[in-house]
Amino acid sequence: MQKPVLVIKLGSAVITNSEGKIDEAIIKKLAEEIAGLCKIYRVVLVSSGAVGSGKSFIKNYKGTLIERKAAAAVGNPILIQLYHQYFSKYNITVAQALCERHHFSNRSQFLQLKETFLEFWNNEILPVVNENDLVSNVELKFSDNDELSTLIAIGFDADTLIICTSVGGFMNDEKNVIPVVEKIDNKIMSYVSSEKSSLGLGGMLSKLTFTKLATSLGIRVIISGLSGDDPLRKALAGSKGTTFNAKKSDLKSRQKWLASGSITLGGITVDKGAEKALLDRKSLLTVGISKVEGNFLAGEVVQLINDEQQIIGVAKVRLDASGIADQIKKKNALAAHSDDIVIF
């Protein structure tokens, strides 16, 4: 049988020390454990840490966008060399895969990406993924590697996504890790702090947002730390971190691709009548749209948002942002066909 896909996301805070440099002891421990998991899973490793590895080479580093791009370009080969050094002890070759948003939003490019990863796995090569910071346009960047790892998990129909964090799991108000979350509802969201680590771009709100997307599409998500022995195996067994159980999903691969390429290009807010129609698998008409955000083009995939500002799905639109805005409340133009809509 084909091995299931496991995506492991490592944030900057879990693999670097207080100075932002890679902690080789962590990489050594991870290499040993992931080498074992590669016998059971097709593994994708999404790793932050490039900026932290390279920023000491940038004079008077202040953290501007251009400085981050330069630091990432310096740090990426340093990071991949460390992974090569420690994984080679287990006869595992690593491949660097620097991704950009169009690799997911463009169907043909995504299929090429998928074929390349299949070639990696067929040759027992471990893909180590990061964003291609050097050339990524600020408007089309992934919001962080939580998003990138989620898009990979969805696009590759992963069984499980492990998001490794410095806090060890998702905590309640008493700072106790919640072992299992069946549904991300208002109570769960009330525990979220807006704080983020000093090294990372994301935070727990980011992790929950993408966890909700992944679980709605049939992927189990685990948020866990890396302390102690065999942290990844313990997380997979449910004895460490927080497991967010997946919902049953019968979406086709193309529909999952629609969801995996969609985030942050733009958004359409729909009224209650349109929301009900979408839930009944109907097309989206402009008369049911109350707000348009972003500067998207016809043929691009955007978020669908309800009156309560909840993301309810995505749609590949037939009109661009200005075209939809011009048609709002004027006539029943087709904004997105039902075949090009995925409701979470």
C-alpha positions as CSV (number, residue, x, y, z in Angstrom):
1,M,0.0,0.0,0.0
2,Q,1.1,3.6,-0.6
3,K,2.4,5.2,2.5
4,P,0.4,8.1,3.9
5,V,1.7,11.6,3.8
6,L,2.9,13.3,6.9
7,V,3.8,17.1,6.9
8,I,5.9,18.3,9.8
9,K,6.2,22.1,10.3
10,L,9.1,23.5,12.3
11,G,8.9,27.1,13.5
12,S,11.9,29.3,14.1
13,A,11.3,29.3,17.8
14,V,11.6,25.5,18.1
15,I,14.8,25.0,16.2
16,T,16.8,28.1,17.1
17,N,18.4,29.4,20.3
18,S,18.0,32.7,22.0
19,E,20.4,34.3,19.5
20,G,18.4,33.0,16.5
21,K,21.0,30.5,15.5
22,I,20.0,26.9,14.6
23,D,20.2,24.5,17.6
24,E,22.1,21.6,16.2
25,A,21.1,19.3,19.1
26,I,17.4,19.8,18.0
27,I,18.3,19.0,14.4
28,K,20.2,15.9,15.4
29,K,17.3,14.7,17.5
30,L,14.8,15.4,14.7
31,A,16.9,13.7,12.1
32,E,16.9,10.5,14.1
33,E,13.2,10.5,14.7
34,I,12.1,11.6,11.2
35,A,14.4,8.9,9.7
36,G,12.3,6.3,11.5
37,L,9.0,8.0,10.4
38,C,10.1,7.9,6.8
39,K,9.7,4.1,6.9
40,I,6.0,4.6,7.7
41,Y,5.1,7.9,6.0
42,R,5.9,10.0,3.0
43,V,7.3,12.9,4.9
44,V,7.5,16.6,4.0
45,L,9.5,18.9,6.3
46,V,8.5,22.5,6.3
47,S,11.2,24.4,8.1
48,S,11.6,28.0,9.2
49,G,15.0,29.3,10.5
50,A,16.6,30.6,7.3
51,V,16.2,34.3,8.3
52,G,17.6,33.6,11.8
53,S,20.6,31.7,10.3
54,G,21.4,34.5,7.8
55,K,20.7,37.8,9.6
56,S,24.1,37.9,11.4
57,F,25.7,38.4,8.0
58,I,23.6,41.5,7.3
59,K,25.3,44.6,8.6
60,N,23.1,46.7,11.0
61,Y,20.2,44.3,10.6
62,K,16.9,45.9,11.4
63,G,14.5,43.4,10.1
64,T,13.2,45.3,7.1
65,L,11.6,43.3,4.2
66,I,14.7,43.7,2.0
67,E,17.0,42.7,4.9
68,R,14.8,39.6,5.6
69,K,15.0,38.6,1.9
70,A,18.8,38.9,2.0
71,A,19.1,37.1,5.3
72,A,16.9,34.3,4.0
73,A,19.1,33.9,0.9
74,V,22.2,33.6,3.1
75,G,20.5,31.4,5.7
76,N,18.8,28.9,3.4
77,P,22.0,27.1,2.3
78,I,23.2,27.1,5.9
79,L,20.0,25.5,7.0
80,I,19.8,22.9,4.3
81,Q,23.5,22.0,4.9
82,L,22.7,21.2,8.5
83,Y,19.8,19.0,7.5
84,H,22.0,17.3,4.9
85,Q,24.7,16.7,7.6
86,Y,22.4,15.0,10.1
87,F,20.0,13.1,7.8
88,S,22.9,11.7,5.7
89,K,23.8,9.6,8.8
90,Y,20.6,7.7,8.2
91,N,21.2,7.4,4.4
92,I,18.5,10.0,3.7
93,T,19.2,12.7,1.1
94,V,17.4,16.0,1.5
95,A,16.1,18.2,-1.3
96,Q,15.5,21.9,-0.9
97,A,12.1,23.0,-2.2
98,L,11.6,26.8,-2.2
99,C,8.0,27.5,-2.9
100,E,6.0,30.5,-4.0
101,R,2.3,31.1,-4.0
102,H,1.8,30.6,-7.7
103,H,3.0,27.0,-7.2
104,F,-0.3,26.4,-5.5
105,S,-2.7,28.9,-7.2
106,N,-1.8,27.8,-10.7
107,R,-3.2,24.3,-11.3
108,S,-0.6,23.1,-13.8
109,Q,2.3,24.4,-11.7
110,F,0.9,22.6,-8.7
111,L,0.6,19.3,-10.5
112,Q,4.3,19.7,-11.6
113,L,5.2,20.4,-7.9
114,K,3.3,17.3,-6.9
115,E,5.0,15.1,-9.5
116,T,8.4,16.3,-8.3
117,F,7.6,15.4,-4.7
118,L,6.5,12.0,-5.8
119,E,9.9,11.6,-7.5
120,F,11.5,12.6,-4.2
121,W,9.6,10.0,-2.3
122,N,10.2,7.3,-4.9
123,N,13.9,7.8,-4.4
124,E,13.7,8.1,-0.6
125,I,14.6,11.8,-0.7
126,L,13.2,14.1,2.0
127,P,11.9,17.4,0.7
128,V,12.7,20.3,3.0
129,V,10.3,23.2,2.2
130,N,10.5,26.9,2.8
131,E,9.2,30.0,1.1
132,N,11.3,31.5,-1.6
133,D,11.7,34.8,0.3
134,L,14.2,36.3,-2.2
135,V,11.6,36.7,-5.0
136,S,8.2,36.5,-3.2
137,N,6.1,39.6,-3.8
138,V,5.0,41.1,-0.5
139,E,1.3,41.0,-1.6
140,L,1.6,37.4,-2.6
141,K,3.7,36.0,0.2
142,F,2.5,33.2,2.4
143,S,1.4,34.7,5.7
144,D,3.8,32.3,7.4
145,N,4.9,28.7,7.3
146,D,1.8,27.6,9.1
147,E,0.0,28.6,5.9
148,L,2.6,27.0,3.7
149,S,2.5,23.7,5.6
150,T,-1.3,23.7,5.5
151,L,-1.4,24.2,1.7
152,I,1.1,21.4,1.2
153,A,-0.9,19.1,3.6
154,I,-4.2,19.8,1.7
155,G,-2.7,19.7,-1.8
156,F,-0.9,16.4,-1.1
157,D,-3.9,14.9,0.7
158,A,-1.9,14.4,3.9
159,D,-3.0,12.1,6.7
160,T,-1.6,14.3,9.4
161,L,0.0,17.8,9.8
162,I,2.2,18.3,12.9
163,I,2.8,22.0,13.7
164,C,5.7,22.1,16.2
165,T,5.6,25.0,18.6
166,S,7.6,26.3,21.6
167,V,4.6,26.2,23.9
168,G,4.0,22.5,23.6
169,G,0.3,22.5,22.5
170,F,-2.9,24.5,22.5
171,M,-3.6,25.7,26.0
172,N,-6.7,26.8,27.9
173,D,-7.1,29.8,30.3
174,E,-5.2,27.9,33.0
175,K,-2.2,27.3,30.7
176,N,-2.9,23.6,30.6
177,V,-2.5,21.8,27.2
178,I,-5.8,20.5,25.9
179,P,-5.2,17.0,24.7
180,V,-8.0,16.7,22.0
181,V,-10.1,19.3,20.2
182,E,-13.1,17.9,18.3
183,K,-14.2,21.3,16.9
184,I,-12.7,24.8,16.7
185,D,-15.7,26.8,18.1
186,N,-16.1,30.1,19.9
187,K,-14.9,28.6,23.2
188,I,-11.7,27.3,21.7
189,M,-11.1,30.6,20.0
190,S,-11.6,32.4,23.3
191,Y,-8.4,30.8,24.6
192,V,-6.3,32.4,21.8
193,S,-3.7,35.0,22.7
194,S,-2.7,37.5,20.1
195,E,0.9,37.2,21.2
196,K,3.5,35.6,19.0
197,S,7.1,34.4,19.5
198,S,9.9,36.9,19.0
199,L,11.3,34.8,16.1
200,G,8.2,33.7,14.3
201,L,5.7,35.7,12.2
202,G,2.7,33.7,13.2
203,G,1.1,32.9,16.5
204,M,-1.6,30.6,17.9
205,L,-4.3,32.5,16.0
206,S,-2.5,31.8,12.8
207,K,-2.1,28.1,13.7
208,L,-5.8,27.8,14.6
209,T,-6.9,29.5,11.4
210,F,-5.0,27.0,9.2
211,T,-5.8,24.1,11.5
212,K,-9.5,24.8,11.0
213,L,-9.0,24.8,7.2
214,A,-7.0,21.5,7.3
215,T,-9.3,19.6,9.6
216,S,-12.4,20.7,7.6
217,L,-10.8,19.0,4.6
218,G,-10.1,15.7,6.3
219,I,-6.6,16.2,7.8
220,R,-5.7,15.6,11.4
221,V,-3.6,18.4,12.9
222,I,-1.4,18.1,15.9
223,I,0.1,21.2,17.6
224,S,3.0,20.0,19.8
225,G,6.4,20.8,21.2
226,L,9.7,19.0,20.8
227,S,10.8,18.5,24.4
228,G,11.7,15.0,25.6
229,D,12.4,11.8,23.8
230,D,10.5,10.9,20.6
231,P,8.2,14.0,20.6
232,L,6.9,13.4,17.1
233,R,5.9,9.8,17.7
234,K,4.3,10.7,21.0
235,A,2.4,13.5,19.2
236,L,1.2,11.0,16.6
237,A,0.1,8.6,19.3
238,G,-1.9,11.3,21.0
239,S,0.2,11.4,24.2
240,K,1.8,14.7,23.6
241,G,0.5,18.1,22.4
242,T,-3.0,18.8,21.1
243,T,-4.8,16.7,18.5
244,F,-7.4,18.4,16.3
245,N,-9.5,15.7,14.9
246,A,-10.3,15.7,11.2
247,K,-13.8,16.0,9.8
248,K,-14.9,13.5,7.2
249,S,-14.3,15.0,3.7
250,D,-15.4,13.6,0.4
251,L,-14.0,16.4,-1.7
252,K,-12.3,15.6,-5.0
253,S,-8.6,16.4,-5.5
254,R,-9.4,19.4,-7.7
255,Q,-11.7,20.8,-5.0
256,K,-8.9,20.3,-2.4
257,W,-6.6,22.1,-4.8
258,L,-9.0,25.0,-4.9
259,A,-8.8,25.3,-1.2
260,S,-5.1,24.8,-1.0
261,G,-4.3,27.7,-3.4
262,S,-6.8,30.2,-2.1
263,I,-5.7,32.0,1.0
264,T,-5.1,35.8,1.1
265,L,-5.6,36.7,-2.6
266,G,-8.9,38.4,-1.7
267,G,-12.2,38.0,0.0
268,I,-16.0,38.2,-0.8
269,T,-18.5,38.8,1.9
270,V,-21.9,37.2,1.3
271,D,-25.3,37.9,2.9
272,K,-27.3,35.2,4.7
273,G,-29.3,34.4,1.6
274,A,-26.2,33.7,-0.5
275,E,-24.7,31.7,2.4
276,K,-27.7,29.4,2.4
277,A,-27.5,29.0,-1.3
278,L,-23.8,28.2,-1.1
279,L,-24.5,25.6,1.6
280,D,-27.1,24.1,-0.8
281,R,-24.3,23.8,-3.4
282,K,-25.6,26.6,-5.6
283,S,-23.6,29.1,-7.6
284,L,-22.7,32.5,-6.2
285,L,-24.5,35.5,-7.8
286,T,-23.4,39.1,-7.4
287,V,-26.8,40.1,-5.9
288,G,-25.8,38.1,-2.7
289,I,-22.4,39.8,-2.3
290,S,-22.2,42.6,0.2
291,K,-18.4,43.4,0.2
292,V,-15.3,42.8,-2.0
293,E,-11.8,42.8,-0.6
294,G,-8.5,42.6,-2.5
295,N,-7.4,43.1,-6.1
296,F,-8.0,39.7,-7.5
297,L,-8.4,38.8,-11.2
298,A,-11.0,36.6,-12.9
299,G,-10.0,33.0,-12.6
300,E,-8.3,33.4,-9.2
301,V,-9.5,31.8,-6.0
302,V,-10.7,33.9,-3.1
303,Q,-12.2,33.4,0.3
304,L,-15.9,33.4,1.0
305,I,-16.8,35.2,4.2
306,N,-20.2,35.3,5.9
307,D,-21.9,38.2,7.9
308,E,-20.2,37.0,11.1
309,Q,-16.8,37.4,9.4
310,Q,-16.2,33.6,9.3
311,I,-14.5,32.0,6.3
312,I,-17.0,29.5,5.0
313,G,-15.2,28.4,1.8
314,V,-13.4,29.5,-1.3
315,A,-14.4,30.1,-4.9
316,K,-12.7,30.5,-8.3
317,V,-14.3,33.7,-9.5
318,R,-15.6,34.4,-13.0
319,L,-15.2,38.2,-12.6
320,D,-12.3,40.3,-11.2
321,A,-12.7,42.4,-8.0
322,S,-13.8,45.6,-9.7
323,G,-16.2,43.7,-12.0
324,I,-17.9,42.1,-9.0
325,A,-18.0,45.4,-7.1
326,D,-19.6,47.1,-10.1
327,Q,-22.3,44.4,-10.2
328,I,-23.2,44.2,-6.5
329,K,-27.0,44.8,-6.0
330,K,-27.3,45.8,-9.7
331,K,-28.0,42.5,-11.4
332,N,-27.7,38.8,-11.0
333,A,-24.3,38.3,-12.7
334,L,-22.5,35.0,-12.1
335,A,-19.6,35.6,-9.7
336,A,-18.6,31.9,-9.3
337,H,-20.1,28.7,-10.6
338,S,-21.0,25.9,-8.1
339,D,-18.4,23.6,-9.7
340,D,-15.7,26.1,-8.7
341,I,-16.8,26.6,-5.1
342,V,-15.7,24.7,-2.0
343,I,-17.6,25.1,1.3
344,F,-15.8,24.1,4.5
